[in-house]
Amino acid sequence: MRAVDIIVKKRSGGELDRREIEFLLGSYVRGEVPDYQVSAWLMAVFLQGMTIRETGALTEVMLKSGAVILLRGHESPELRGPFVDKHSTGGVGDKVSLPLAPIVAACGVQVPMMSGRALGHTGGTLDKLESIAGYRVNLSPEEFRAGIAANGFAMMGQTRDIVPADRLLYALRDVTGTVESIPLITASILSKKIAEGSDALVFDVKYGTGAFMKTIPGAEALAESLVSTATAMGKKVSALITNMNSPLGRKIGNFLEIEESVEILHGAADSGLDELRELTFALGAEMLVLGGKAVDVDEGVEQCRRAVASGKALELFLANIRTQGGDPDKILGECGKRRSPHRTLLKARQDGYITVDAYRVGLAGVTLGVGRNRTEDAVCADAGVILLAGEGDPVRRGDALMEIYGKDQGCLAPAAEALGQAVGYHQTPPARAPLIYGRKQI
């Protein structure tokens, strides 16, 4: 078998069998097939697509390219399941995982969460967690299981031993223009999520300017692929299709999003948190239903509300910080105070009702130091943006719209210019699409 023959077959629209996919990826992980041939294969997949059967085979081959964290078989009174996780396809201000995991854990579902880092305009859960001094995301399987047993959830990053094929392919996709491929996205997400040991999965598939999928039909196609492939692999699964045309919440940045997560867990009544709270509870309800802890999503939402109101979710959030090396008392003391010293304000250029473009805000965040253009770039924990007015709000010329915090003084002016371009002004209140467009489940 030769790599070039597999490339030509896929380039011509043929369906690859498992043996061919296994040969190509196995040889690549072992260093026997060069980057340029795998890059050619990725472009062929990008252009020709894959069948559900091919996507499932690709996911399984990637999953088995490295270690898997086993939760079943390690059950104890503390590590008992059900094990349910959530994955977002990425956005701006999307810190949902941070409050969601302790809320769901407080309701009796255990959450094994393997997360990623910021790349491009989208934020990364690991970077947000590492803005907490001492917080460790590089956990061994034993530490991961122990954290779940102790607090109902644990948060970790992908190690070199877990799904190495995905780590190698993702780096190539990023530099070959093949990121926005539904089968490649599906296999990348599912191989990691199944490797972490979940029984069931809930997906937040985003559409809009700040999402990989810009249109609702694109998001629906990705949701269908994720649900169908995961179901075929024996997982219980559902997906919500959600709007990412404007940032989620009012704070965008690494520590700023930790701070806003604490506000959600405190049950803060700020109307700027309404959509973030709505999505967090909606995804939590899906997780509780799949985990058998709620009969329907309405009951699941009510359980999430009670977990916050009782203080149990915040208690677990702080316990997890302590377990993974941080100081929860320090975090609580820093909320509302910890900011980069490099600061400026963005003011309204005219009267009107505003819209805020998520993609432009995300790109400005990269300039400020919130995100990265390359995986090796550093991020600034204290950089970010606070929206003082949000989507649909009325403003007057000269009103403060955003507080802007940068990694240094030099980044502030270009970021402020980009953020100014992210704001649209309208004479009448703009029509607002629902936050949650729809749901997919088999």
N, C-alpha and C positions, 0 to 999 in steps of 0.2 A: 504494500500500500504506500502511495506517495501523497505528500501534502498537496502538490500541484494538481493532482487529479481531483482531490476533494474541492479545491478552490474552483476549478473549472466546472465541476458538477453544480455547485451552488451558484456560480456566476450565470450558468445557463438555465437556472430555475429548477434544478432537480431537488428532490427531497433526500436529505442525508439520513442514513441509518445510524443507530447508536454506535455501532462499531467504528464508523468513520469519524464521528464526533469524538469518540474516546481516543482514537489514534491521534488525531490532530492536537487535542488539548493536552493529552498525556505527554506527547512528544514535546510540546511547547513548555510545559511545566518542568520537564527534565532538561530543557535547554537544547533539544535535538532539532527543533524547528525554529528558524529565525523570526524575529519580529516582522520583517517585511512580508513574509508569507502569511502570517496570522493577520496582519493589517489588510492584506488583499482579501482574505476570507471574511473579515469583519465588514468590509465594504460590500462584498457580494451579499452577505446576509442583510445589510442595511438596505440594499437596493431590491433584493428579491424576496425578503421576508422569510419566515419559517412557518411550517404547519404547527398545530398544537402538539402533535406527536414529536416533531423535531425539538420544539421548545422544551417539552418535558424531558426528553433525552439529554439536551444540553444542560438543563438544570441539575439532573441527577449526576451527570459526569462532573460538573463543577463542584457539586456537593461532596462527592467522593474523592475529589482531588487532594483532600487534606483531612484534618481531624474534625470530629463532630463532638459537641458537648452533649453528653447523655444525662437527662434528668430522670426519665423513666428507668427504673432499675436501681435508682439511688433514693427511692422514696423512704421517708421517715415521718414521724409525727409532725415535724416542722417543714419538711420538703415533700409536699403531698399533691401539689397541683390543685385544680387544673392549671395548666401553663398556657397562657395566652399573651401574645404580643401584638403590637401595632406598628405599622410602618407608614411614613409619609413620603410621597415622591418629591418633596422639597419645596421650600418657598422662602419668603421674607418675613421675619418676625414670627416664624412658626416654632414656638417653644412648647407645643402641646405635650410632647413626650414627658417633659419635666414634671408638670403637675399630674398628668394622666396616670403614670405608673403608680404613685402612692395612693391616688384615689381608688384605683381598681384593686390594688392590694388591700386597702382598708375594707373592701367589700368581699374579700375572700378568694379572689383570683390571683395566682402568683404570676409575676411578669418577668420573664427572662428577656432583657432588652440589649441587643447588640446594635450600636449606633455608629454613625460616620462623622466625618469632619466637613467643615465648610469647603466648598469649591465653587469658584465663580460667584455668581450673585446670591446663591443660596447658603443659608446658615448651616452649621453643623452642631449636633447635640454634644459631641465630645468636647468641642472647643468651649461651649457654654459651661459644661461641667468642670473643665479644667481651669475656668476662671475662679473657681473655689480653691483657695490655697490648700495644697496637700491632697486634693481629691485624686484618687487613682482610678484610671480606666483600663489599665493594662493588668487584667486579672487572669489568674490561672483558672482552669475549669473548677478546681476545688474551691477557690475563693468565690467564684461566681455562684456555685451551688450554695455555699455557706451564706452568702449575702441574701439570696432568695429565701433561704430557710429562716434567717434572722428577721428580715424586714418585709418579706413578701415580694420584693423585687430587687434587681441589681442591674447596673448599667456598665457595659464594657465595650471596648473597641475590638475590631477584627484583628486577630494575631496573625503572624506569618504562617502558622500551622493550620489555620482555619480557612478553608476555601481559597487556597493560593491561586487557583486558576482565575478566580474573580478579581483578585488584587492585580494580577498581571494584565488581564483583559481590560479592566477599567482604565488603567494607565494608558493603554494603547487607544482605547475608544476616545479618551479625552483629547488626544493629539491627532486623531485621524478623521474627525468629523463624523463619528458613528455613535455618538451618545444617544441620540433620539431614535433608537430602534426598539420597537415594542418587544420583540422576542429577546433581545439582548438585555433590555431593562428588566424584563420578567425573570430571566435566568439569574441575573445578578442579585436581584432582591431576594428571590425565593431561596437561592442556594445558601445565602447568609442566614436568612430567617429560620430555615429548617435546621441548619447546623447548630443553632443556639438551643434547640430542644423543645420548641413550642408545639403544643397540641393543636392550636388554632391560631389564626391570624386575621387581623383587621387592617385594611388598607385605607389610607387617606390619599386618594388620587386627585391631584390638583390640576386645574386648568386656568388659563389666563396669562397675563403678561409676565408674572413672576414665576410661572411654572414651566417645566420642560414641555408639557403638552399645552399649546396655546389655545386650543379650541375644545369645546365640549365633545364633539365626535372623537377627537384624538384621545381625550381622557377616558371616554367610554370604552374605546378599543383597548386601551391599556388595562383598565379595570377588568374587562372581560377576559383578557389574557391571563392576568394574575389570578383571578378567581378560578378560571377553568383549569389552569395548570396546577395550582395548589390543590384543588379538589381531586384532580387525577392522581396526585401524589399522596392522597389519604388524609389531607388536612381539612378541618372545618374552617370556613373562610367567608368573609363578607367585605365589601368595599363601599366607601362613601366617595362621591365625586363632589369636590368642593372648590369654591371660588378663590383664586389667588391673583386677582387683578389689583388689589390693594393690600398693603401689609396687614398681618394678623396681629391685633393688639396695638398698643401705643409705643412699645419700646423695642428697638432693634439694636442688637449688640450682644456680646457674650455675657458679661455680668449683668447688664441691664435686663436680659431675658430671664436670668435666675431671679432677679428682683421681682419681675412681673409674675413669675411663677409663684413666688411666695405670696404675692398679693392675691392671686387666685385661690391659693390654699387657705389664706386667712378669711376668704369670703368677702373681699372688698367690694363695695357697692358701686364703684366707679363705672359709669356707663361706657367708658372707653374699653372696658374689659368684656362687654357683653358678648361679642362675637367669639372671642377666645374662650370664654366660659361655655358658650353654646356648643362649640365644636368639641371641646374637651369632654363635656358630658355626653354628647352624641356618640363619640368614639368609645368612651367608657361603657356606655350602655350596650353597644355592639359586642364589646369584649365580655361583658357579664352574661349576655344571652348565650354566646358561643361557649362560655365556661360553665353554663348550667346554673348560674347564680341568680338569674332573673328570667321571668317567663316571657317578657317582651321588652322592647326598648323603652316604653314609658316607665315601667318598673325600674329598669336599669338607670334611667336618668334620675329618678327619685332617690335611688340608692347612692348615686354619686353626690347628689345634693346633701344627703345626710352625712356622708363621709367627710365632707368639707365642714358642715355646720357643727359636727361633733368635735372637730379638731383632730380626729384620728389620722386623716390623710396628711396633715402638716406634721404630726408626730412621726409618721413613718418616713416622710421626706427628710426630716432632720436626723432621724436614726440612720438612714442610708448614708448621709453625708459623714456622720461619725464613723460608720463601718468602713467606708472607702477612703478614710484618711483625712477628712476635713474637720473643721471646727464649726458646729452649727450655731453656737452662740455668737461667734465672730460674724458669720454671714448675716444673722438677724440684725446685728449692730451696724453692719455696713449698708443695709438697704436704705435707699433714699439719700445716702451720703457719698458713696464711692463713685467718683467720676474722674475722668481724665482731666488734668489741669488745662489742656488745650481745648478751648471752647469758643463757640460763636453761636449766634442766633440767625435763623432765617425768618424774615418778615414777609408778610403778604404784599405783593406788588400792586394789587387792586382789590376792590370789593368783589364779593361773589360767594357762591357755594363751591367748595373745592372738591376735587378728586385727587388721589395720590397714587401714582403709578408704581406698583411693587417692583417691577424690574429695574427702573431707574433708581429707586431707593436702594435696592440691593447692590447695584453697581457702585453707587456712592459709598456704601458701606465697605466695599473692598478698598476704595481709596483711603477711607478713614482708618482701616486696619481691622475691621470686623471680620472680613473674609480673606480669601486668598485666590490668586490666579493659578498657582502651581501648588502641588501637594507639599512641597518642601518650604513654602513661604510661612513666615511666622504671623501670628495674629496678635492683636492687642486686646487684652481682657476688658479694658475700661473704655474702649472706643464705642461709638454708636450714635443713635439718633433717638430722641424722644419726640413723638408727635404731640404737639399741644392742641392741634385741631385735626380731625380725621375726615374720612370720606363723607361727603354730604353736608359738612358743617358750614354755617355762614361765617364769613370773616370780613373785616374791614381793612382797607389798605393801611399798612404799618403794624397790624397785629402780629405778635410772635406766633409763628407756625411750628417751628422745630427748634429744639436745642440740639446742637451738633458737637460731638466730642471726638477728637482725633488722636492718632498715635503720636503726632507731632504738630507743631504750628503750621508747617508748610503744606500739610494736606487739607487744611480747613477751607481755603478759598476754592480750590477745584471741586471739593465735595459739596460745598454750599451752592456753587453754580449748577452742579448736576442735580442737587435736590430741588433747586428752584425750577428746573425744567421738568421735574417729576410732578409738580403741582399744576393742575388745571383749574381754571376759574369759569364759572357758569352763572348766567343770570337767574336761572331757576334751579331748584334742587334737582340734581341728576338722578335718573332712575337707578335703583340699586337692585342688582341681581341677588337672589337668595344666596346665603353663605353655603348651604348644602343643596346641591342641584338634584342629586339622586343617589340611588343605592343599587349595588349589584350583589346577587347571591345566587347560588345554584341550589 
